[in-house]
């Protein structure tokens, strides 16, 4: 992936920010029937872009400029620009936050510690949340559930439509990503299911995606349920093909792209 535009799309965190935005749109549509776009969707986009860019930049500097993996390609080549993008994303999210009703803020406040302490020690010399055994994926899924389901739904005066399904879905994607990080996690002393029981890790991820497909199919009206179930079925196919031997380009494009499948299925078929 030598194209600069593709590098910024997939490794500059625009792809994952678009996925978070799509999932937030899915939640507002399922909860209200309104297919419109609102400031809360832009809030989710810029918050995701800012947080992921700054997290990657922080990881790069903590590795003394010699981290492993293509995921650091953009921040290593363009550290100054990456810092500007991350800071601009956070500033835009903060500005958009003032357009949201107060009830939408409690999920954001809940997601903040999961986000901040994921890479920052809980106390000086203490562990980060990602260092706690087998829980790294849980913090990621909780933060994504808060930001892409609870916050957008509450922002438009509707009950969050599927926090349990959203948690299961994002947990499944996070479990698959842990297959990519096995060597890095072992070097850092982080115990994950992917590192100790990779076959079980993959089975749990696929099982969670199957649950999402089945529940969506029976829970929602026929067209909506079929669109979502088909999207999760495609995600299962990607998950089935996901192994530790896959390169980082595969994870950056296909596995991150799984997050876009449900909103696309809903948009095209639901």
N, C-alpha and C positions, 0 to 999 in steps of 0.2 A: 504494500500500500504506500506508494511513493508520491501520489498526488497530494499536494498541500491541502487542497480543499477537503479531501477525504480524511486526511489526518486530523484536521480541525473538527470535522463532523464526528468521527468515531473516537478519537483520542483527546479531543478538546471538550468532550462532554456535552456537545450539542445534541447528539443522538439520545443520550439518556435523559437529558432535560426535556426533549420532545416526547419521550416515552412517559415521563412523569406527568407531563401536561395532558397527554392522551388519556391516561388513567384517571386524572382529575376530571376531565370532561366526561368520561364514562360514568363516574359517580354522580355528577350533577344531572346527567341525562336520566340515569336509572332512578334517581330519587325524585325528580320533578317532571320528567317528560320534556323538559326544555333543552333543545339541542343547541342553544346559543352559546357564545363564548363571552366570558365575563372577566373582570379584573383578577379574580381569584385564580383563573387559569394562567394568566401572565405571572402572577405571584409565585405559583408553583414552578413555572418554567425558570424564572430568574433565581429563585432560591436554590433549586436543584443545580443549575449551572454554577452558581457561586460557590456552593458548599463542595461540590465534587471537584471543581478546579482548585480551590484552596486546599482541600484535603490531599489532592495529588501533589501539589506543590510542596506542602509540608512533608509528605512522605519522601519526596525527592531530596529535600534538604537534610532530612534526618538520616538519609543513607549516604551523606557526604558526597552527593552528586554521582554516586556509582550504584544506583539501584538496578535490579534485574527487570527485564521485561519491556516490551514495546509500549506499554501503557504510559511510560514516562517520556515518550518520544516528543510530545508537544511541549511539556514543561521544561525539558532539558534543552530543546532548541530555542524556545521562546519564553524564558522565565519571566522577563519583564512584562511581556504581553499577557502571559497567563495570569500574573498577579493583577494586572489591570482588568482582565475579563472577570476574574473571581471577585475582586472588590466591587466592580461595576454591577455584577449580578446581585451581590448582597445589598448594595445601595438601592438598586431598583426594586428588590423585594421589600426592603424596609419602606420605601416610598409607597408601594402598592398596598402594603399592610394597612395604611391609614384609610384605605377605601373599604376595608372589610369590617363587618359588624363584630362587636366584642365577643359574641358567642363562638366565633370561628377561631379565636386565639388560644383556647385551652388545648386543642390538639397540637398547635405549634409549640406552645410552652412544654408540652409533654415530649415532643420530638427533640427539643433543644438539647437536653442532657444526653440522649442517645447519640446525637450528632457530634456534640462538642467533646464528650469524653470517649468517643470511639477511638480517637488518636491521641487525646490528651490524658495524661495520668489522672486518676481520680484524686490523688493527693501526691505531694512531692515524693518521688521515689516509689510510688505505688503503681499498680497495674492500670492499663487502659481497659476499657470495656471489651475491646477485641481480644485481649489477652486472657479473659476468663474462659475456662475450658468449655468447649462445645457451644458457647453462647454467642459467638461472633455473628452468626447469621440471624439470630433472634433480634438483636438490636437493629440490624438493617431492616428487617421486615416490619418491626414496630414503627420505625421512623417513616418508612414508606406508607404504611397504613394510615398513620396520622396525617401525613401531608397530602396523600393522593385520594383519600376516601373521607376521612372525618372532616378535615378543614374545608374542602370545596363544598361538600354537602351542607355543612352548617352555614357557610357563607351565603347561601341562597335560601336560607330558611327551610331546609328540608332535613329529614333524618338521614344519617349516613346509611347508604343502601346495603353495603356488603363488607363491613370491616373484617369479618372472619374469613371470607373468601379472599379478600385482598391480602390479608396476612398470609394465608396459605399459599397464594400465588407468588408473592414476592419472596416468601421463605423458600419456595421451590427454586426460584431463579438464583437466590443467594447460595443455596446448597450446591447448585451446579457450578457457580463461580468458584466455590471453594476447591473444586477439582483442579482448577487452574493454579491455585495458590498453595498447593500441598508443599512443594519444596520450600517456598518462602516462609510458610507458617512453621514448618519444622525447624528451620534455621533460627527463627525467632522464639521458639519454644511454645508456640500456640497450638493447643490441641483442638482439632476439629474432627467431625465425623468423616469428612473426606480423607483425612490423613490416617485415621485409624481403621475405618471400615469403608473403603471407597465404594464397594458394591452396594452396601446398605445405604450409603449416602445417596447414591444415584436412584435406588429403588424408592427411598422416601420422597425424593424430589418428583419422580414420575407419579407416585401414588397421590401426592398432593395436587398435581396437575389434573389427574384423573378425577379426583374429588371435585375440583373446580368445574370441570366439564360436566359431570353428572348433575351436580347441584344446580348449575346455571340452566341446564336443559329442562329440568323439571320445575324450577322455581319461577322462571319468567315466561311471558307470553311466547307462543310458538316461534315467531320470527326472531325475537330477541334471544330466546334461549338457544335456538339453532345457531345463530351468528356467534354467540359467545362460546358455545360448546365446540363448534368447528375451530374457532381460534385457539382454544385450549388444546384441542386435538393436534393442531399444527405445532403448538408448543411442546407437546409430548414427543412428536417426531424429532424436533430439534434437540430436546433433552436426551432422547435415546441415542442420538449421534454424538452427544457431548462426552468426551473422555479426556483424561489428563494429557493425552498425546496431541490434542488439538492445539493449534497455534493461537497466539493472542489475537490475531486478526479475526479468527472465528468467534472468540468470546466477545470481542468488541462489537462485531457486527451482528452475528446470529443470536447469541445468547442475550445480549442487551436488547436485540430486536424482538425477543419474545415478549418484552414488556409492552410493545406496541400492538401486538396481535389482538388482544381483547377489544380495545377501542376501535381498531380497524374492522374487526368482525362485526361489531355493533353498528358502526357507521355504514358499512356496505350492505349488511344483510338484516340488521335489526330494525 
